[in-house]
Amino acid sequence: MVSRHDTKSPPLSRYRKKRDFSFTPEPSASSAQTAGDAGSLSFVIQKHWASRLHYDFRLELGGVLLSWAVPKGPSYDPSRKQMAVHVEDHPIDYAGFEGTIPPKQYGAGTVIVWDRGTWEPVGDAVKGMGAGKLVFRLHGEKLAGLWELVRISKPDDKQDQWMLFKKRDEWARPLDEYDVIKALPDSVITNPLGLVEEREPRAARRSRATEQDADFSAAQDAPLPAKLEPQLATLANTLPTTGDWVTETKLDGYRLLARIDGKRVKLFTRNGHDWTAKFPTLKAEIQKLAVSSAWLDGEIVVLKDGIPSFSALQDAIGGAANADIVYFLFDLMYLEGQDLRKVPLWARRARLASLLEGSGEHLIFSQDFDAPPVQVFEAAAGLGLEGLVLKRRDAPYQSGRTETWLKAKARLRQEFVICGMTGRGGNAGEVGSLLLGYYVGRKLHDAGSVGTGWNSRTARELWQQLAPLQEDAAPFDTPVKKPGRWSRRAAGSERWVKPTMVAEVEFAEWTAEGVVRQASFRGLRLDKPARSVVREGGKTELPTTPPELKITHPERVIDASSGVTKADLVRYYASVAEWMLPHLKDRPVALVRAPEGVSGQLFFQKHAERTAMPGLAAHDRELWPGHPPLLTVDTADALLAAAQMNTIEFHTWNSVVSRLDKPDRVIFDLDPGEGVKWPHVQEAAQLVRALLWELDLKAWLKTSGGKGLHVVVPLAPRLGYATVKTFSQSFVRHLAKTIPERFSAVSGPSNRVGKVYVDYLRNGKAQTTAAAFSARARPGMGVSMPVAWEQLHDLKSGAQWNVQTAREYLSFQSSDPWSGFWTSGHSLSAAIKRLP
């Protein structure tokens, strides 16, 4: 208990009094530290498995960590008000403590740092503590947004009890949608996540920045620049998962910068060419803007059915459809005597949006999307758009290519230098294919050819433009590649040209020979010099993230005895997928499904034809002639799809599909009969291990999730099932013959009263055993858990962990007890000979 009136005791005296620092590894706290600045106050939440699991919530203030014990931990759901018992202050150094406090010491148990970061008090924190109401904002790796602590106990209560709860803001989420305790159970020291505000920015829930909100403190008085080089984006291999990004559509057009000096408007390409005369409509509308001096950045496009069309843009430039060109503006670098390039992007865009209000119909503000980049990227790809441009929200404008602007490509598409052509049908007058290249440094490399994407009129126009550029020899600085099977040209039909023109090309892939395959011409790039063309990377990949859970009937109770719901089960499998998949991948699986819960009818599914589950792999009938296709669960998506379809148990073969007839493990299932006490099961496991050791076979241990234990020996997949099963049968019979008072080799309840039955039948072909981390379809919902042999003595049952506790247990484990299993395949040949 902490007395809220005890202000005379030295700081941390209660902390030191409770601990013997000659035994506990906790910081000794010789004195309180100097109070930090209000803007750099730290917080930490430590997950503490003592006599029971709880969370220690600590806020730095006054040179110490104010501390509360929160039994159920924090929740993003504002309706969940969690008990928080105010305990003794802790030293600042305690924020980084992880380890085990020895038995018989205060707080004995294991501690990990579950979350950490900084906090901002709303109002005076010292007065708030005295008044019993503390409102604050967290900036952590798991927690963010506004929170509140409120005292609920009376002055004479034995405990100083408070309530911790989430305030309603953009971070609040219902518990049935997101349980942060279950979703993120691990140490942030062992598994750092980065700030959640950068990882999952809540821009979608934040009100739009307005010009009044914008911070222009970095603006500088300066004359209007005569020239300005644009900022360019770097190709992203994967979409960013951290940081606060402005997400825009990647427009399929020409980059254009506008310079406004009074009524004098100039329009420049990215390379500084003056194209003002080409766009009289755009010039006229820019002149009408209420601004006397500015630099604007954007892209011109022509929209077809709402989608930018590059070919339509090319037809429109200098043609009758010129009035169809629209100018999407996305940045503002200079305005009314001030250089804005050091102003954060969001503020520049807020001013630009205000400037364009009421502008002409051809000047459009390039909107950004209030949704996660992955979601926008998938939508853009589905619409056939080129991709996205992502810009750091707080970044300045920097000329040249930068990492604060990224382009995410949904398709393989880039510019190529036109190095030659062939005639259509071998005849002059129309281009049949364009011969492509790109630069590596100063050397021009062959990139193959493109022969589709134009009509007869364009084919004639291309010929007319390229014919005057013809040269006798190939312009490449490296050997010309022979036309491959994907090429439309025949060797010797090439007409080489001076490499000055640039084409935009979309294609399926780069071949091993370094040329494009299934290429399609999209248009000429009149705004880009040939010397700037390089080979770009591939399509942008989606980041690897845990699958989003959309659980059907999440509230349905699966096990009345424990209260486990379908949501609990699916979330459990999502949380252990990383551990479980190595035990499932490529192994034929039998699923135990329970549509009515564990008390209803259960049924096995071994084959693909019973029902379709997204993500589960079905293997050809030829793999096992005479039987329907086998199923494997190889991905997290497949695991969760099965759980969504009411699968509780996952049982696997002892072999993988690539070597179906050669088992790579042998399993001994220790099943206690009636009257067998748990210590006898532990003893039986040790005896099995000892005999295996005598045969030079190393074994690994796991709980069954039910009454017994599983002892597993990895094998080199050389022998057939019949041989392995015969060995396991002989092994078990030897056990039963040697120690008949402990073991039975015969199944049936009457044969194992007071004995442990060691089931060798699990080792036959097509026989299965509950996989590691599989839940069991029985009251309590136990889980099969891999453990170290050193833990055997401390086990209380074969169902020591269940769906509700298994993942919490794993969060405290610093190593995998089965890490050596995967590289320890034994040969049984010698053991078979040595077995009596």
Steps between C-alpha positions, in 0.01 A plus 500: 500500500612857429390782722406802293575714806856374558707793372773495767672172405804532272433421134507125422536401866200265474646350183834426668340370819310228313805356322824321581736614226750226581246257347272690260640624166278811515667847502606598851380863476758682710308823442229661292612653174465860396160566350499506122343760277124476463543428130730202556326313781526124453247228566532124515260210540657184634331165468558317827424134556523474877244307705268603219542686174459878516630816335706766681415844359768762571518874423810709554438803721716682751804281441321169572260264326150531643369143493169316485433126483234436233379136526329483159725741314400797281226496237431732208128462573379808698222292656759273668604666825785292645589484869840661570649472850743781581822343635839632611698731273776333298835641382532631145751221428223246556349595162751277320485206741426154364582181682397257770458604861606199712257296714423634848586853387239773476326471162666166420442412137595600146484856367506623140462850357165480325487863383711815528511854371424851617196663656354851513286609795190701419517779755708494819595137573603566863167663576323222312665234720391688811145539372482137387446571130780477246435548127789440262603409147718195430751462217599133523574199285158351580297774671417847370242772545331643809466298821377571852574377852234573763520419872197308627605402853428693818774651722475221760498208252786250529584527132530815292277387215464681168339424165692512172306552179528627145352838414286520187718622214627384162685208665204353691386156378241250631649197675318256272678668208848525651653364820848651529593262785442192283607654171840622625607287798879511466788709634578818307865458595522155341258592218509880453209634298569872465244760598146391423424856387756456221410139430125562483446874455145605569493754217169349392346597833672835526316807376632646179777754546385848410699805404434641846653189661807500277845570641689744276773590748764353265399727208776738387474839332663465158470625142310285251745234365557517126530121480407217730586131473217267604510245778499139374377181663701186569352164405383311811564125505229462765240736636616677817353372827634780721489877474224748421453515123282701265368249246410617148423325174796463264374697205562366152609823334773761461659685790452876468613789721328838484680830570279803567647849487211745488306415185804331349450124525755246386453122489813284519566128458701316762811569291436872478358519147248779451171345386279800571393536137365145495238565772314827442199388705710416805693825470181702490354333808825538698503871416161532671628367833505758780878500526776727371802268537526126548651169396255208470573132439271248337427264212293539187271216394202417282227301675314218327209371708663665799835322449812678365582390145858555387427437134206742510729764651747459216221538245373810681833687514502722193178346373129576493447343843740741673213640707452157658834528684467559874774608739510313832694715746657342806760741638576867559865597530484880490225753570481879521864574580557197721697184427292214644733211423596451867137511614355153578317338209161491676513876556602572139213286379252669733597839352484358146150360557387843620661669200317273254153553646279637224768452232425397143376150416838403358692568824439222752645451846653150520315347791660258741323198643394454862569127511798269564745493204451126452125545461541789255766310304276197457213721388724684251625171355143375468405810302793453265685807628877521480547511878545752780731779608566516874651811656616554856243731655759714679766503225642812331510538121840384373600517134621172354422140592430445871385235746229726644300453179440140396327358194322169538445324168207264458629397158839462332531814295786736420670708233742350246732656246391423142811350339353359181194370320377239258244538227150355533508176305856587403373797296609859540249772582352355820679399818458133588709510816713743696842388624557615856787589726592657834813649654724360770733787570607619155448165328187425298363147553264298279156449664322305228206624296136599504263423213150579624309796635450713186270522201591552134495880530740495795719242324537737203565802724770313691667401173498858380657621825765229516600471132711820501692366802617176334861390550705214361587326826328413823546779756548259793823502699447132589434198273158491334289214632357254251123524455341257744179305479306803627638735233304604191812579301722278290877530527634720220175693450605783732534863393711676763440861596672770697393446864326830571131411527332343804202263515277409793454120511298265718612138526449173688851435630873516446630173359815325619672639188423854614234592243135591543227241440144561380568870451240754387570854374325778692637809331799726447656691788573839350575645842790269594853488355630165384810528720281490814348159418616219729368157587253534785399244758197276484149547627454620853419213734250514782662488844486174690245561774282281711176420318211728589247312708138526396338233712151374424284447810786601734277485807406132459613301805707194406564370850253584775733380776768758421290760318724483191328658200568461131674838506731376778591191299567681170704769674698232680594336172589840351729569795688166481518467121872582494573216744247252364556516125839319503316204657225513234667606176496236223355231730169339407254606766181369656271767641270446795206732446237590757214704349300459820790546742691240698182357653343441158579262218863500386619375164834449324582649164802353324432585137423798285164398365290545813510882499708775349714704739688800359875457518513126576706309247340194336750249364442291191335160525808348338691578819305226675333285229149387578437779752357852469742797501685560826495835681790701639498818707803696379418863577348717771209571267429128469527449875249776569270389219480158662433656841227714343343177375476372860822296501627452855764229462777461240646147470795434269665206327855398588617579146488792258332495160828498307601171670163368596610138556810588708417621852735759650400441862377231734257588779427331832165614641493446878136451597431436872239243588248516783658563840838622370623804687681779320844429656484154342446659157806720558699195606384311191623780274843490665518123458408523131766766453759289681438195281514714186827645626639148536416452132683827411171671418440851628140586581294816545203547732162668474176491692210336321246764600304219661599250770843395378829588335659451158863391458623568145817381325600670171607261222687520176225415245656180368285213627140421415202516733487125553858492630455799726173367639656160567785669689259705714295188578810305605616796711167522686478122553850505646395776741190311609695178543781666696281717725155335490380682813536836322435436130246331275551421133137397449221749441160486667401638841515165678861444391637822643339549837775649716739503202618733227410377153766598246319527168726390214210493252556873438793390278306322227442649155217758495489496881514843662583665832392835641749759375701722729292802609176333390205557729302194609125459452417419860389695808768747605641532145850379588790563262785272390810691609867425417709510818857436606580181690611721789140618533357150541527505879300823523215391272165457674313319221492432128257789467701750704446767236178577320371736233474783753844459662735346243590819317571684824734218602686528168555874547727421796711239317837627383583196286333217309554166681458324166748714306732202443222265393498603135866418435529175700362228275617158627548176313302212650711224345744470791223538761297221337797264526571593863142477624449165683 
